[in-house]
Amino acid sequence: MTNRIEKGENMDSNRKTATIVGVLFIIGTVAGVLSVVFAGSILSDPNYLIKISENQNQFVLGALCVLTMGFSLAMVPVMMFPIFRKYNEALALGSVVFRGGA
């Protein structure tokens, strides 16, 4: 009986983790698209330094979107670590180190 209760609690924990990871992926994707919308036209111009000085707020907003994308996607392996650790702790740590830093 306790084994079934522990499995139920584990499934709820995994479901919460999956929801959080899904939200992080959505945030990362939306922030990445918005960064291209805000800063893409500025950076694709041949005189991009002049364009940056003319559109500083737009460029800063695009840079903040890239930062948001990076943080949200770097948190995915951190959130998945407890699940991965059950199968192989070395590979779980490797996913945090290599994906979290990329």
PyMOL CGO cylinders between C-alpha atoms (Angstrom):
from pymol import cmd
from pymol.cgo import CYLINDER

trace = [
    CYLINDER, 0.00, 0.00, 0.00, 2.76, 2.46, 0.86, 0.3, 1, 1, 1, 1, 1, 1,
    CYLINDER, 2.76, 2.46, 0.86, 4.53, 1.65, -2.40, 0.3, 1, 1, 1, 1, 1, 1,
    CYLINDER, 4.53, 1.65, -2.40, 1.47, 2.75, -4.38, 0.3, 1, 1, 1, 1, 1, 1,
    CYLINDER, 1.47, 2.75, -4.38, 1.27, 5.97, -2.35, 0.3, 1, 1, 1, 1, 1, 1,
    CYLINDER, 1.27, 5.97, -2.35, 4.96, 6.66, -2.95, 0.3, 1, 1, 1, 1, 1, 1,
    CYLINDER, 4.96, 6.66, -2.95, 4.49, 6.06, -6.69, 0.3, 1, 1, 1, 1, 1, 1,
    CYLINDER, 4.49, 6.06, -6.69, 1.54, 8.46, -6.70, 0.3, 1, 1, 1, 1, 1, 1,
    CYLINDER, 1.54, 8.46, -6.70, 3.57, 11.14, -4.97, 0.3, 1, 1, 1, 1, 1, 1,
    CYLINDER, 3.57, 11.14, -4.97, 6.47, 10.51, -7.35, 0.3, 1, 1, 1, 1, 1, 1,
    CYLINDER, 6.47, 10.51, -7.35, 4.15, 10.82, -10.37, 0.3, 1, 1, 1, 1, 1, 1,
    CYLINDER, 4.15, 10.82, -10.37, 2.80, 14.11, -9.03, 0.3, 1, 1, 1, 1, 1, 1,
    CYLINDER, 2.80, 14.11, -9.03, 6.35, 15.38, -8.55, 0.3, 1, 1, 1, 1, 1, 1,
    CYLINDER, 6.35, 15.38, -8.55, 7.33, 14.31, -12.06, 0.3, 1, 1, 1, 1, 1, 1,
    CYLINDER, 7.33, 14.31, -12.06, 4.22, 15.95, -13.47, 0.3, 1, 1, 1, 1, 1, 1,
    CYLINDER, 4.22, 15.95, -13.47, 5.06, 19.23, -11.74, 0.3, 1, 1, 1, 1, 1, 1,
    CYLINDER, 5.06, 19.23, -11.74, 8.61, 19.03, -13.04, 0.3, 1, 1, 1, 1, 1, 1,
    CYLINDER, 8.61, 19.03, -13.04, 7.35, 18.31, -16.56, 0.3, 1, 1, 1, 1, 1, 1,
    CYLINDER, 7.35, 18.31, -16.56, 5.00, 21.29, -16.38, 0.3, 1, 1, 1, 1, 1, 1,
    CYLINDER, 5.00, 21.29, -16.38, 7.77, 23.60, -15.20, 0.3, 1, 1, 1, 1, 1, 1,
    CYLINDER, 7.77, 23.60, -15.20, 10.15, 22.35, -17.90, 0.3, 1, 1, 1, 1, 1, 1,
    CYLINDER, 10.15, 22.35, -17.90, 7.45, 22.86, -20.53, 0.3, 1, 1, 1, 1, 1, 1,
    CYLINDER, 7.45, 22.86, -20.53, 6.84, 26.41, -19.34, 0.3, 1, 1, 1, 1, 1, 1,
    CYLINDER, 6.84, 26.41, -19.34, 10.59, 27.08, -19.43, 0.3, 1, 1, 1, 1, 1, 1,
    CYLINDER, 10.59, 27.08, -19.43, 10.76, 25.84, -23.04, 0.3, 1, 1, 1, 1, 1, 1,
    CYLINDER, 10.76, 25.84, -23.04, 7.82, 28.06, -24.00, 0.3, 1, 1, 1, 1, 1, 1,
    CYLINDER, 7.82, 28.06, -24.00, 9.39, 31.09, -22.30, 0.3, 1, 1, 1, 1, 1, 1,
    CYLINDER, 9.39, 31.09, -22.30, 12.69, 30.40, -24.03, 0.3, 1, 1, 1, 1, 1, 1,
    CYLINDER, 12.69, 30.40, -24.03, 11.07, 30.04, -27.44, 0.3, 1, 1, 1, 1, 1, 1,
    CYLINDER, 11.07, 30.04, -27.44, 8.92, 33.15, -27.11, 0.3, 1, 1, 1, 1, 1, 1,
    CYLINDER, 8.92, 33.15, -27.11, 11.85, 35.20, -25.82, 0.3, 1, 1, 1, 1, 1, 1,
    CYLINDER, 11.85, 35.20, -25.82, 14.03, 33.99, -28.70, 0.3, 1, 1, 1, 1, 1, 1,
    CYLINDER, 14.03, 33.99, -28.70, 11.41, 34.97, -31.28, 0.3, 1, 1, 1, 1, 1, 1,
    CYLINDER, 11.41, 34.97, -31.28, 10.89, 38.35, -29.63, 0.3, 1, 1, 1, 1, 1, 1,
    CYLINDER, 10.89, 38.35, -29.63, 14.64, 39.01, -29.61, 0.3, 1, 1, 1, 1, 1, 1,
    CYLINDER, 14.64, 39.01, -29.61, 14.68, 38.55, -33.39, 0.3, 1, 1, 1, 1, 1, 1,
    CYLINDER, 14.68, 38.55, -33.39, 11.63, 40.79, -33.74, 0.3, 1, 1, 1, 1, 1, 1,
    CYLINDER, 11.63, 40.79, -33.74, 13.21, 43.58, -31.69, 0.3, 1, 1, 1, 1, 1, 1,
    CYLINDER, 13.21, 43.58, -31.69, 16.86, 43.40, -32.70, 0.3, 1, 1, 1, 1, 1, 1,
    CYLINDER, 16.86, 43.40, -32.70, 16.91, 41.41, -35.95, 0.3, 1, 1, 1, 1, 1, 1,
    CYLINDER, 16.91, 41.41, -35.95, 16.41, 44.34, -38.29, 0.3, 1, 1, 1, 1, 1, 1,
    CYLINDER, 16.41, 44.34, -38.29, 19.03, 46.36, -36.44, 0.3, 1, 1, 1, 1, 1, 1,
    CYLINDER, 19.03, 46.36, -36.44, 21.70, 43.66, -36.56, 0.3, 1, 1, 1, 1, 1, 1,
    CYLINDER, 21.70, 43.66, -36.56, 21.07, 42.71, -40.19, 0.3, 1, 1, 1, 1, 1, 1,
    CYLINDER, 21.07, 42.71, -40.19, 21.80, 46.24, -41.40, 0.3, 1, 1, 1, 1, 1, 1,
    CYLINDER, 21.80, 46.24, -41.40, 25.31, 46.81, -42.85, 0.3, 1, 1, 1, 1, 1, 1,
    CYLINDER, 25.31, 46.81, -42.85, 25.69, 49.90, -40.63, 0.3, 1, 1, 1, 1, 1, 1,
    CYLINDER, 25.69, 49.90, -40.63, 24.47, 48.12, -37.52, 0.3, 1, 1, 1, 1, 1, 1,
    CYLINDER, 24.47, 48.12, -37.52, 26.49, 50.28, -35.09, 0.3, 1, 1, 1, 1, 1, 1,
    CYLINDER, 26.49, 50.28, -35.09, 24.73, 53.40, -36.33, 0.3, 1, 1, 1, 1, 1, 1,
    CYLINDER, 24.73, 53.40, -36.33, 21.37, 51.60, -36.12, 0.3, 1, 1, 1, 1, 1, 1,
    CYLINDER, 21.37, 51.60, -36.12, 22.11, 50.51, -32.56, 0.3, 1, 1, 1, 1, 1, 1,
    CYLINDER, 22.11, 50.51, -32.56, 22.88, 54.09, -31.51, 0.3, 1, 1, 1, 1, 1, 1,
    CYLINDER, 22.88, 54.09, -31.51, 19.64, 55.28, -33.16, 0.3, 1, 1, 1, 1, 1, 1,
    CYLINDER, 19.64, 55.28, -33.16, 17.47, 52.52, -31.62, 0.3, 1, 1, 1, 1, 1, 1,
    CYLINDER, 17.47, 52.52, -31.62, 19.04, 51.92, -28.23, 0.3, 1, 1, 1, 1, 1, 1,
    CYLINDER, 19.04, 51.92, -28.23, 15.84, 51.01, -26.38, 0.3, 1, 1, 1, 1, 1, 1,
    CYLINDER, 15.84, 51.01, -26.38, 14.78, 48.53, -29.04, 0.3, 1, 1, 1, 1, 1, 1,
    CYLINDER, 14.78, 48.53, -29.04, 18.21, 46.92, -29.01, 0.3, 1, 1, 1, 1, 1, 1,
    CYLINDER, 18.21, 46.92, -29.01, 18.30, 46.71, -25.20, 0.3, 1, 1, 1, 1, 1, 1,
    CYLINDER, 18.30, 46.71, -25.20, 14.87, 45.07, -25.24, 0.3, 1, 1, 1, 1, 1, 1,
    CYLINDER, 14.87, 45.07, -25.24, 16.14, 42.51, -27.77, 0.3, 1, 1, 1, 1, 1, 1,
    CYLINDER, 16.14, 42.51, -27.77, 19.20, 41.84, -25.61, 0.3, 1, 1, 1, 1, 1, 1,
    CYLINDER, 19.20, 41.84, -25.61, 17.00, 41.32, -22.53, 0.3, 1, 1, 1, 1, 1, 1,
    CYLINDER, 17.00, 41.32, -22.53, 14.94, 38.83, -24.49, 0.3, 1, 1, 1, 1, 1, 1,
    CYLINDER, 14.94, 38.83, -24.49, 18.11, 36.90, -25.37, 0.3, 1, 1, 1, 1, 1, 1,
    CYLINDER, 18.11, 36.90, -25.37, 19.11, 36.94, -21.70, 0.3, 1, 1, 1, 1, 1, 1,
    CYLINDER, 19.11, 36.94, -21.70, 15.66, 35.67, -20.67, 0.3, 1, 1, 1, 1, 1, 1,
    CYLINDER, 15.66, 35.67, -20.67, 15.89, 32.92, -23.28, 0.3, 1, 1, 1, 1, 1, 1,
    CYLINDER, 15.89, 32.92, -23.28, 19.31, 31.88, -22.02, 0.3, 1, 1, 1, 1, 1, 1,
    CYLINDER, 19.31, 31.88, -22.02, 18.28, 31.75, -18.38, 0.3, 1, 1, 1, 1, 1, 1,
    CYLINDER, 18.28, 31.75, -18.38, 15.09, 29.82, -19.03, 0.3, 1, 1, 1, 1, 1, 1,
    CYLINDER, 15.09, 29.82, -19.03, 16.75, 27.24, -21.27, 0.3, 1, 1, 1, 1, 1, 1,
    CYLINDER, 16.75, 27.24, -21.27, 19.70, 26.87, -18.87, 0.3, 1, 1, 1, 1, 1, 1,
    CYLINDER, 19.70, 26.87, -18.87, 17.24, 26.00, -16.09, 0.3, 1, 1, 1, 1, 1, 1,
    CYLINDER, 17.24, 26.00, -16.09, 15.80, 23.01, -17.97, 0.3, 1, 1, 1, 1, 1, 1,
    CYLINDER, 15.80, 23.01, -17.97, 18.58, 20.53, -17.05, 0.3, 1, 1, 1, 1, 1, 1,
    CYLINDER, 18.58, 20.53, -17.05, 18.62, 21.86, -13.50, 0.3, 1, 1, 1, 1, 1, 1,
    CYLINDER, 18.62, 21.86, -13.50, 14.93, 21.06, -13.16, 0.3, 1, 1, 1, 1, 1, 1,
    CYLINDER, 14.93, 21.06, -13.16, 15.40, 17.64, -14.80, 0.3, 1, 1, 1, 1, 1, 1,
    CYLINDER, 15.40, 17.64, -14.80, 18.41, 16.70, -12.62, 0.3, 1, 1, 1, 1, 1, 1,
    CYLINDER, 18.41, 16.70, -12.62, 16.42, 14.86, -9.89, 0.3, 1, 1, 1, 1, 1, 1,
    CYLINDER, 16.42, 14.86, -9.89, 14.71, 12.69, -12.49, 0.3, 1, 1, 1, 1, 1, 1,
    CYLINDER, 14.71, 12.69, -12.49, 17.90, 11.98, -14.47, 0.3, 1, 1, 1, 1, 1, 1,
    CYLINDER, 17.90, 11.98, -14.47, 19.80, 11.22, -11.25, 0.3, 1, 1, 1, 1, 1, 1,
    CYLINDER, 19.80, 11.22, -11.25, 17.61, 8.19, -10.59, 0.3, 1, 1, 1, 1, 1, 1,
    CYLINDER, 17.61, 8.19, -10.59, 19.01, 6.55, -13.71, 0.3, 1, 1, 1, 1, 1, 1,
    CYLINDER, 19.01, 6.55, -13.71, 22.62, 7.76, -13.83, 0.3, 1, 1, 1, 1, 1, 1,
    CYLINDER, 22.62, 7.76, -13.83, 24.04, 10.48, -11.61, 0.3, 1, 1, 1, 1, 1, 1,
    CYLINDER, 24.04, 10.48, -11.61, 27.14, 11.14, -13.72, 0.3, 1, 1, 1, 1, 1, 1,
    CYLINDER, 27.14, 11.14, -13.72, 25.12, 11.70, -16.88, 0.3, 1, 1, 1, 1, 1, 1,
    CYLINDER, 25.12, 11.70, -16.88, 22.64, 13.84, -14.95, 0.3, 1, 1, 1, 1, 1, 1,
    CYLINDER, 22.64, 13.84, -14.95, 25.45, 16.06, -13.71, 0.3, 1, 1, 1, 1, 1, 1,
    CYLINDER, 25.45, 16.06, -13.71, 26.89, 16.17, -17.22, 0.3, 1, 1, 1, 1, 1, 1,
    CYLINDER, 26.89, 16.17, -17.22, 23.58, 17.42, -18.61, 0.3, 1, 1, 1, 1, 1, 1,
    CYLINDER, 23.58, 17.42, -18.61, 23.54, 20.24, -16.07, 0.3, 1, 1, 1, 1, 1, 1,
    CYLINDER, 23.54, 20.24, -16.07, 27.14, 21.21, -16.73, 0.3, 1, 1, 1, 1, 1, 1,
    CYLINDER, 27.14, 21.21, -16.73, 27.11, 21.04, -20.51, 0.3, 1, 1, 1, 1, 1, 1,
    CYLINDER, 27.11, 21.04, -20.51, 23.58, 22.25, -21.25, 0.3, 1, 1, 1, 1, 1, 1,
    CYLINDER, 23.58, 22.25, -21.25, 23.45, 24.75, -18.43, 0.3, 1, 1, 1, 1, 1, 1,
    CYLINDER, 23.45, 24.75, -18.43, 26.59, 26.48, -19.64, 0.3, 1, 1, 1, 1, 1, 1,
    CYLINDER, 26.59, 26.48, -19.64, 25.73, 26.46, -23.33, 0.3, 1, 1, 1, 1, 1, 1,
]
cmd.load_cgo(trace, "trace")
